[in-house]
Amino acid sequence: MPQPVTDAQIFAGRTSMLFASKVCDYLGMEMGQSETIVFSEGALFVKVLEKVRDKDVYVIQTIGTKPNDEFMELLFYVDAFKRASASSVTAILPYFAYAKGDKKDEPRVSIRARVCADCLEAAGVDRIITMDLHSPQIQGFFKKPVDHLYAMDALCTEVRKHDVDNLVVVAPDTGFAKNARKYANKLGVGLAIGDKVRRSHNELAEVEGIIGDVAGLNALIVDDFTISCGTLASTARYLKKLNAERIFACVSHCVMSDRALDELTNSPIERLYITDTVENAAAFNHPKIKVVSMAPVFGEAIRIIHNRESLSQLFDGQP
């Protein structure tokens, strides 16, 4: 077990209490005490219940299933810590939902990730730690340091435990092809790429083709997140049309509703590997889902950063 970090405190917003407790367990630390009150009209009130003067504070809050409330709560906590004279405040976002809003790809729309970056910095954040951003260039939206962690190593380790041979990694679209190549290299297998079409903002997508050989092979679909399970299920059904054998899937962030879980149940996917970056009890208990905890990865990142060491040691050996 790593040595506890000194002169530091770890706190959590409401949606990451369980995840933060795992991080604290990894580091051998007690979680800081705080409270969030929601008033009848929906307004939030946050309070830090212990002294943080001259401490390095790490506040963990996933921006996931209720992103608006979760993001506002995080902003208020950052402000509260700065006003309480914390030495530094690091915002840890295991999942950052607004990372999907990374560009102006149609007229009169907001670049939402950039707005969020500006808000966090205006509140006083000193550093951001996150995992598997939808678009890595979002790091450039911030003037403050952003540490971008990856779930790939842990997920691939879990996939290997099930010892599935004749495997091919499948990217559901060209946008994830580069990352899918890293999965394929890590697992030492081939790669196929889907041709996905999304015709509106209704979270439904359709796969219209697969580039690469999948017939007679076991397929592992990889992606950064899933909300509706539409992309995964559509890709899986198309792979079956092309005579793929067993179908598995692997995503970093699982934001699935009950309806999406029903889609998974009715899909050809045998097993879906996810992480615990988004606390989702229904997904965690689903018979097709295998959960891999990222708490040790974030805990180690906190230890390395706090001790002024190089974070690159977390990525040694990655393709």
LINKAUR-V248267 format. One record per residue. N is the residue number from 1. PHI is phi in whole degrees, -180 to 180 (none if undefined). NEAR is the number of other C-alpha atoms within 8 Angstrom. Layout:
n | phi | near
N | PHI | NEAR
N | PHI | NEAR
This chain:
n | phi | near
1 | none | 5
2 | -67 | 6
3 | -70 | 6
4 | -61 | 8
5 | -77 | 10
6 | -106 | 4
7 | 55 | 7
8 | -141 | 9
9 | -139 | 11
10 | -110 | 13
11 | -122 | 13
12 | -144 | 14
13 | -79 | 13
14 | -61 | 8
15 | -88 | 10
16 | -130 | 13
17 | -63 | 9
18 | -67 | 7
19 | -63 | 11
20 | -64 | 14
21 | -65 | 9
22 | -67 | 10
23 | -62 | 12
24 | -64 | 13
25 | -61 | 9
26 | -61 | 12
27 | -89 | 14
28 | 68 | 10
29 | -120 | 9
30 | -90 | 7
31 | -76 | 11
32 | -66 | 10
33 | -95 | 8
34 | -155 | 11
35 | -145 | 8
36 | -123 | 11
37 | -115 | 7
38 | -108 | 8
39 | -77 | 8
40 | -60 | 5
41 | -88 | 4
42 | 104 | 6
43 | -68 | 7
44 | -104 | 10
45 | -133 | 9
46 | -121 | 12
47 | -146 | 9
48 | -89 | 11
49 | -99 | 8
50 | -150 | 7
51 | -70 | 6
52 | -129 | 12
53 | -54 | 8
54 | 65 | 9
55 | -99 | 11
56 | -86 | 13
57 | -104 | 15
58 | -120 | 12
59 | -113 | 15
60 | -103 | 14
61 | -154 | 15
62 | -74 | 14
63 | -104 | 15
64 | -134 | 11
65 | -75 | 6
66 | -131 | 7
67 | -61 | 10
68 | -68 | 7
69 | -63 | 7
70 | -66 | 15
71 | -70 | 9
72 | -63 | 9
73 | -60 | 12
74 | -62 | 12
75 | -59 | 11
76 | -66 | 11
77 | -67 | 12
78 | -58 | 15
79 | -62 | 10
80 | -63 | 11
81 | -66 | 13
82 | -65 | 12
83 | -71 | 7
84 | -92 | 9
85 | 68 | 9
86 | -62 | 14
87 | -66 | 10
88 | -154 | 11
89 | -129 | 16
90 | -107 | 13
91 | -91 | 15
92 | -108 | 12
93 | -113 | 13
94 | -55 | 13
95 | -135 | 14
96 | -121 | 11
97 | -59 | 8
98 | -75 | 11
99 | -62 | 12
100 | -66 | 8
101 | -91 | 9
102 | -105 | 12
103 | -158 | 5
104 | -100 | 8
105 | -103 | 5
106 | -155 | 5
107 | -64 | 5
108 | 59 | 4
109 | -122 | 7
110 | -88 | 6
111 | -89 | 10
112 | -64 | 10
113 | -64 | 13
114 | -67 | 11
115 | -61 | 8
116 | -64 | 9
117 | -61 | 10
118 | -62 | 9
119 | -66 | 9
120 | -61 | 11
121 | -70 | 12
122 | -65 | 7
123 | -73 | 10
124 | 114 | 10
125 | -65 | 14
126 | -103 | 11
127 | -160 | 11
128 | -128 | 13
129 | -122 | 13
130 | -146 | 14
131 | -137 | 11
132 | 43 | 12
133 | -61 | 12
134 | -59 | 7
135 | -136 | 8
136 | -58 | 8
137 | -65 | 6
138 | -61 | 12
139 | -55 | 8
140 | -76 | 6
141 | -73 | 9
142 | -100 | 12
143 | -86 | 6
144 | -85 | 9
145 | -63 | 8
146 | -123 | 10
147 | -101 | 8
148 | -104 | 11
149 | -95 | 10
150 | -132 | 7
151 | -91 | 11
152 | -56 | 8
153 | -57 | 8
154 | -66 | 9
155 | -68 | 13
156 | -65 | 11
157 | -60 | 8
158 | -69 | 9
159 | -61 | 10
160 | -62 | 9
161 | -60 | 6
162 | -90 | 6
163 | 49 | 6
164 | -93 | 8
165 | -91 | 5
166 | 50 | 6
167 | -95 | 11
168 | -132 | 14
169 | -85 | 16
170 | -123 | 13
171 | -86 | 15
172 | -70 | 17
173 | -157 | 10
174 | -67 | 11
175 | -63 | 5
176 | -105 | 11
177 | -63 | 11
178 | -63 | 8
179 | -68 | 7
180 | -62 | 14
181 | -61 | 10
182 | -65 | 9
183 | -62 | 12
184 | -62 | 13
185 | -65 | 10
186 | -64 | 10
187 | -89 | 8
188 | 69 | 6
189 | -131 | 10
190 | -82 | 9
191 | -133 | 12
192 | -127 | 13
193 | -129 | 13
194 | -86 | 15
195 | -108 | 12
196 | -102 | 13
197 | -121 | 8
198 | -120 | 9
199 | -92 | 6
200 | -159 | 6
201 | -95 | 6
202 | -87 | 4
203 | 67 | 9
204 | -104 | 11
205 | -132 | 11
206 | -133 | 11
207 | -92 | 14
208 | -111 | 9
209 | -179 | 8
210 | -131 | 11
211 | -97 | 8
212 | 123 | 7
213 | -88 | 5
214 | -130 | 13
215 | -60 | 8
216 | 78 | 7
217 | -108 | 11
218 | -89 | 15
219 | -108 | 16
220 | -119 | 12
221 | -81 | 15
222 | -123 | 13
223 | -157 | 12
224 | -85 | 11
225 | -155 | 9
226 | -140 | 13
227 | -115 | 11
228 | -95 | 12
229 | 69 | 12
230 | -64 | 13
231 | -63 | 14
232 | -63 | 11
233 | -67 | 13
234 | -64 | 11
235 | -64 | 13
236 | -62 | 13
237 | -66 | 10
238 | -69 | 12
239 | -62 | 12
240 | -64 | 10
241 | -61 | 7
242 | -92 | 8
243 | 68 | 9
244 | -67 | 14
245 | -84 | 10
246 | -82 | 9
247 | -120 | 14
248 | -126 | 12
249 | -145 | 13
250 | -150 | 12
251 | -134 | 14
252 | -75 | 13
253 | -125 | 13
254 | -113 | 15
255 | -116 | 11
256 | -80 | 13
257 | -85 | 8
258 | -60 | 7
259 | -64 | 8
260 | -67 | 12
261 | -66 | 12
262 | -64 | 8
263 | -62 | 12
264 | -64 | 11
265 | -57 | 8
266 | -89 | 6
267 | -91 | 9
268 | -75 | 9
269 | -70 | 13
270 | -81 | 8
271 | -147 | 10
272 | -117 | 12
273 | -90 | 13
274 | -134 | 14
275 | -108 | 15
276 | -102 | 13
277 | -66 | 13
278 | -117 | 15
279 | -74 | 9
280 | -142 | 10
281 | -59 | 6
282 | -62 | 7
283 | -70 | 10
284 | -61 | 9
285 | -99 | 7
286 | -73 | 8
287 | -65 | 4
288 | -89 | 9
289 | -105 | 12
290 | -117 | 9
291 | -99 | 9
292 | -116 | 11
293 | -79 | 8
294 | -100 | 11
295 | -57 | 11
296 | -61 | 10
297 | -66 | 8
298 | -68 | 10
299 | -61 | 12
300 | -67 | 9
301 | -62 | 10
302 | -61 | 8
303 | -61 | 11
304 | -64 | 11
305 | -65 | 10
306 | -66 | 8
307 | -88 | 7
308 | 59 | 6
309 | -99 | 7
310 | -88 | 7
311 | -72 | 9
312 | -62 | 6
313 | -64 | 6
314 | -70 | 6
315 | -109 | 7
316 | -58 | 6
317 | 88 | 4
318 | -77 | 6
319 | -70 | 5
